[in-house]
Amino acid sequence: MDAQELFSRFPEIPADLHDEEVLARFAEVFGDPLSIAQKPSACSTEYDAGNHYYMKLINPIGIYRLGLMKREMLLSQVAGLIDKQLADPRFHESLVPPDAVAREIRGPGCE
């Protein structure tokens, strides 16, 4: 995945981060998990791998977007994830707990 695909797939990534080289590298290094990452429904009762990838890889960017994290802290956190993945090519697997369901389960009354 390249940076443009990342920004297209996740429009919640603020425009002020689009020129950050670390996000281009993030897209490249985590391309496979990001390709299945999806925001969980507000009424999810159990999460699948895509939900876990979203929460671990994209949620910090959302926290920054809301003003609850400083830019440098976010960029440092993203760089740390990249370093862990490069050091251990199976690191991304640790982002999904072993008891994750095969498909997101939503509570009663959810579509």
Secondary structure, DSSP 8 states (H G I E B T S, - for coil): --HHHHHHH-TTS-GGGTT-HHHHHHHHHTHHHHHH-----TTEEE-BHHHHHIIIIIHHHHHHHTTSS-HHHHHHHHHHHHHHHHH-TTGGGGGS-TT-BSS-EE-TT--
